[in-house]
Amino acid sequence: MSFEVGIIGLPNAGKSTLFKALTREEVDIASYSFTTIDPNIGVVEVPDQRLNKVAEAVEPDKITPTVIKFVDIAGLVENAHKGEGLGNQFLAQIRECEALVHTLRVFQTNKINNKPSIEKDIKTIENELLMKDLETTEKALKKDLPEKKEKLLEKIKEELLNENPIRSLEISEDDNKKIKEYQFLTAKPVLYLLNINDKNKGKEEEIKNKFPNKSFLSLDIKIEDEIQGLNEEEKKDLELKSHLDQLIVNCYNILDLITFFTIKGGKETRAWTVEKGSSCPVAGGKVHSDFEENFIKAEAINWKQLVEAESFKEARNQGLVKTVGKDYIVQDGDVIEFKIQK
């Protein structure tokens, strides 16, 4: 199972170039709006040196990283929620994503009157998502609903009218389950990606200070795309290093995800993604449904302890491997061997 991250923003913000750099897939990129109508979809490996270290200790036949799916969604425009620029189609694509990367162009291009306004760009996109959520809420309230659910939706409607995104509200886990079916757009976590160049690097802190409650990351997307076309020797000669791994890790963080590892009897070392706070059976279910349904117990060890012991067998001999039950909460970096009832 992979988690889906939507790349959104105004037309020509650098979304498709970012997608190309991430996935190394060729996509249509042009200076006019709506070059991307159907979304580009690509799966990206999550960089994690811990996986390689565990593999060195286990010496498996196969190494499999965990992945995140990125979706390049066409640029949104003002009044997208009313259908402008095929907006309804693009907003529907966002519904399927667990998180969003809002790409913002910081630098000015050669076009006349092309100076970007970060505040306006953020406001334009957020307003479209808010208005679409308001439309969804009003449609839901026209149906016959349980009283508690109706009150919750009335509260959400009031907040949306006050331009407060749903992600900023204090909503209980139980209430979140009640509204999950609506796939609210403003409930999704957002990472704001500042598309910069050499001339605009000084603006980063200024922008971040204006929006202290938002998560920002800065990348020169054009340079990142160019780096992906170089081999390792060329990168070394030019002293260039990609920072795309920071984007992937940040997406992981805003989704509140962790990684655990399995070693499959020494045959395959594999990384898996699970929500932080997940129990051992739930994590097992990511590997195979039987591991959740027929879970008995598991053996777990922190990856660093396994690496230091140099093998799972030696780690067990040293008493470093612990037996855990259904209530065990999986920790980031755990190496787990699941035991099921056959």
C-alpha positions in Angstrom: 0.0 0.0 0.0 1.3 3.4 -0.9 0.2 6.8 0.3 -0.9 9.3 -2.3 0.4 12.9 -2.3 -1.1 15.5 -4.7 1.1 18.2 -6.2 -1.1 21.3 -6.6 -0.7 25.0 -7.3 -1.5 27.7 -9.8 -0.6 27.0 -13.5 3.1 27.2 -14.3 4.2 27.0 -10.7 6.6 24.1 -11.5 4.4 21.2 -10.6 5.1 19.0 -13.6 8.8 19.7 -13.5 8.8 18.7 -9.9 6.9 15.5 -10.7 9.4 14.7 -13.5 12.3 15.2 -11.1 10.8 13.0 -8.5 9.7 10.1 -10.7 12.1 10.5 -13.6 9.2 10.1 -16.0 8.7 12.2 -19.1 5.7 14.5 -18.8 4.2 17.3 -20.9 5.6 20.7 -19.7 4.7 24.0 -21.4 4.3 27.7 -20.5 0.6 27.7 -21.1 -2.2 26.6 -18.6 -3.7 23.1 -18.5 -0.9 21.3 -20.3 -1.6 18.6 -17.7 -5.3 17.7 -17.9 -5.1 14.0 -17.0 -3.0 13.7 -13.8 0.5 12.2 -14.0 0.9 9.5 -11.5 4.2 8.0 -10.3 5.6 5.9 -7.5 8.7 7.1 -5.7 10.9 5.1 -3.3 11.3 6.5 0.1 15.1 7.0 0.8 16.1 5.3 4.1 19.7 4.4 4.9 18.4 2.2 7.7 17.0 -0.3 5.2 20.5 -0.7 3.7 22.1 -1.2 7.1 19.5 -3.8 8.1 20.2 -5.6 4.8 23.9 -5.6 5.4 23.2 -7.5 8.7 20.7 -9.9 7.2 22.3 -10.4 3.7 19.0 -11.0 1.9 18.4 -12.0 -1.7 16.2 -9.0 -2.2 15.8 -5.4 -0.8 12.5 -3.6 -1.1 12.0 0.0 0.0 8.6 1.5 0.9 7.1 4.0 -1.5 4.9 7.1 -1.8 2.7 7.8 -4.8 2.8 11.4 -6.3 0.0 12.8 -8.4 0.7 15.8 -10.6 -2.6 17.7 -10.7 -3.2 20.4 -13.3 -3.0 24.0 -12.1 -6.0 25.4 -10.3 -7.4 28.8 -11.1 -9.7 31.2 -9.4 -13.3 29.9 -9.4 -12.2 26.3 -9.9 -14.9 25.2 -7.6 -17.4 26.6 -10.1 -15.8 24.7 -12.9 -13.4 27.3 -14.2 -10.5 25.8 -16.1 -11.9 22.2 -15.6 -11.6 23.0 -11.9 -14.2 20.5 -10.7 -12.2 17.7 -12.5 -9.0 18.7 -10.8 -10.6 19.2 -7.4 -12.0 15.7 -7.6 -8.5 14.3 -8.2 -7.3 16.0 -5.0 -10.0 14.1 -3.0 -8.1 10.8 -3.6 -4.8 12.1 -2.0 -3.9 11.8 1.6 -1.7 14.9 1.6 -0.9 17.9 -0.6 2.3 19.6 -1.8 1.3 23.2 -2.7 4.0 24.4 -5.2 4.6 28.2 -5.1 6.8 30.0 -7.7 8.9 32.6 -5.9 10.8 34.0 -8.9 9.6 36.2 -11.7 9.7 34.8 -15.3 10.4 36.7 -18.5 6.7 37.3 -19.1 5.2 40.8 -18.6 3.4 41.2 -15.3 4.5 37.8 -14.2 5.7 38.8 -10.8 4.5 36.2 -8.3 2.5 37.0 -5.1 2.9 34.2 -2.6 0.1 35.6 -0.4 -2.3 35.8 -3.3 -1.3 32.4 -4.6 -1.8 30.7 -1.3 -5.1 32.6 -0.8 -6.4 31.6 -4.3 -5.8 27.9 -3.8 -7.0 27.8 -0.2 -10.2 29.6 -1.1 -11.0 27.1 -3.9 -10.5 24.2 -1.5 -12.6 26.0 1.2 -15.5 26.7 -1.3 -15.5 23.1 -2.5 -15.7 21.8 1.0 -18.5 24.3 1.8 -20.4 22.9 -1.3 -19.8 19.3 -0.1 -21.0 20.3 3.4 -24.2 22.0 2.2 -25.1 19.0 0.0 -24.6 16.6 3.0 -26.8 18.8 5.2 -29.7 18.4 2.8 -29.9 14.7 3.5 -31.4 13.0 6.5 -28.6 12.7 9.0 -28.2 11.5 12.7 -28.4 14.5 15.0 -24.7 14.3 16.2 -23.5 14.2 12.6 -25.7 17.1 11.6 -24.4 19.2 14.4 -20.8 18.4 13.5 -21.4 19.4 9.8 -23.1 22.6 10.9 -20.0 23.4 13.0 -17.8 22.7 10.0 -20.0 24.9 7.7 -19.6 27.8 10.2 -15.8 27.4 10.3 -15.6 27.2 6.5 -17.7 30.4 6.1 -15.1 32.0 8.5 -12.4 30.8 6.1 -11.0 28.3 8.6 -9.7 25.0 7.0 -10.9 21.8 8.6 -7.3 20.8 9.4 -7.1 23.7 11.8 -10.2 22.6 13.9 -10.0 20.5 17.0 -12.0 17.4 16.0 -12.0 14.2 18.0 -11.0 10.9 16.5 -14.6 9.7 16.7 -15.9 12.8 14.9 -13.2 12.4 12.2 -14.6 9.0 11.5 -18.0 10.5 11.0 -16.8 12.9 8.3 -14.2 10.7 6.6 -16.6 9.7 3.8 -16.7 13.3 2.6 -12.9 13.4 1.8 -12.8 17.1 2.7 -10.0 18.9 0.9 -9.1 21.3 3.6 -8.7 18.5 6.1 -5.7 17.2 4.2 -2.2 18.2 5.6 -0.3 20.5 3.3 3.4 21.1 2.7 4.2 24.4 0.9 7.0 24.1 -1.5 8.8 27.3 -2.5 10.1 27.0 -6.0 13.2 29.2 -5.8 16.3 30.1 -7.8 19.7 31.7 -6.9 18.3 35.2 -7.1 15.4 34.6 -4.7 17.0 32.5 -1.9 16.9 35.5 0.4 13.1 35.6 0.3 12.5 32.2 1.9 12.7 33.4 5.6 10.6 36.4 4.8 7.8 34.2 3.4 8.1 31.7 6.2 7.8 34.5 8.8 4.6 35.7 7.2 3.0 32.2 7.6 4.4 30.8 10.9 1.7 28.1 11.1 2.5 26.6 7.7 5.1 24.0 6.8 7.5 25.2 4.2 10.3 23.6 2.2 12.4 25.4 -0.5 13.8 23.7 -3.7 15.1 25.0 -7.0 12.9 22.7 -9.0 14.6 23.3 -12.3 18.1 22.4 -10.9 16.6 19.3 -9.2 15.3 18.2 -12.6 18.6 18.8 -14.2 20.5 16.9 -11.5 18.3 13.8 -12.2 19.7 13.7 -15.7 23.3 13.4 -14.5 25.2 10.3 -13.6 27.0 10.0 -10.2 30.4 11.0 -11.6 28.9 14.2 -13.2 27.2 15.2 -10.0 30.5 14.8 -8.2 32.4 16.8 -10.7 29.9 19.6 -10.6 29.5 19.4 -6.8 25.7 19.0 -7.2 23.5 17.2 -4.7 19.8 16.6 -4.9 17.6 17.6 -2.0 14.4 15.8 -3.3 14.8 13.3 -0.4 13.9 16.2 1.9 10.6 16.6 0.1 9.8 12.9 0.5 10.7 12.9 4.2 8.6 16.0 4.8 5.6 14.3 3.1 6.2 11.4 5.4 6.2 13.7 8.4 3.0 15.7 7.6 1.2 12.4 7.1 2.4 11.3 10.5 3.9 8.1 9.1 6.7 5.8 10.4 8.7 2.9 8.8 9.1 -0.6 10.1 11.1 -3.4 8.5 10.6 -7.2 7.9 13.3 -9.6 7.0 11.3 -12.6 5.8 13.5 -15.4 7.1 16.6 -13.7 5.7 15.2 -13.8 2.1 13.9 -10.3 1.7 14.6 -7.1 3.7 11.6 -4.8 3.2 10.5 -1.4 4.5 6.8 -0.8 5.2 4.8 2.4 5.9 2.3 2.6 8.8 0.5 5.4 10.6 2.3 6.5 13.8 0.6 4.9 16.9 -0.4 1.7 15.0 -0.6 -1.6 16.9 1.4 -4.6 15.9 -1.5 -6.4 14.3 -2.4 -3.3 12.2 1.2 -3.1 11.1 1.1 -6.8 10.2 -1.9 -6.2 8.1 0.2 -3.9 5.9 2.3 -7.0 5.1 -0.6 -9.5 4.6 -4.2 -9.5 5.9 -3.5 -12.9 7.6 -0.9 -11.1 9.8 -3.7 -9.0 11.3 -6.5 -11.5 11.4 -4.5 -14.4 12.7 -1.9 -12.5 14.8 -0.6 -14.3 17.9 2.6 -12.4 18.7 5.7 -10.9 17.2 9.4 -10.6 17.7 10.7 -7.0 17.5 14.1 -5.3 17.7 15.2 -1.7 17.0 17.1 -1.6 13.7 20.3 -0.2 15.3 20.5 -3.0 17.8 20.1 -5.6 15.0 22.9 -3.9 13.0 25.2 -3.9 16.0 24.4 -7.6 16.7 25.2 -8.3 13.0 22.4 -10.9 12.6 18.9 -11.6 13.9 20.0 -14.9 15.4 22.8 -13.3 17.3 20.5 -10.5 18.5 18.1 -13.1 19.8 21.0 -14.9 21.6 22.0 -11.6 23.2 18.4 -11.2 24.5 17.9 -8.0 22.4 14.8 -9.4 20.6 11.6 -8.9 22.6 8.3 -10.8 22.2 5.4 -8.4 21.9 1.6 -8.9 21.8 -1.5 -7.2 20.3 -1.2 -4.1 22.4 2.4 -3.3 21.3 2.6 0.1 19.5 5.1 -0.2 16.6 8.0 2.2 16.8 9.8 3.9 13.9 12.7 1.7 12.9 11.4 -1.6 14.4 12.4 -4.8 12.7 9.5 -7.2 13.2 8.9 -10.9 12.7 5.2 -11.7 12.9 3.8 -15.0 14.3 0.4 -16.1 13.2 -2.0 -18.9 13.9 -2.0 -21.4 11.1 
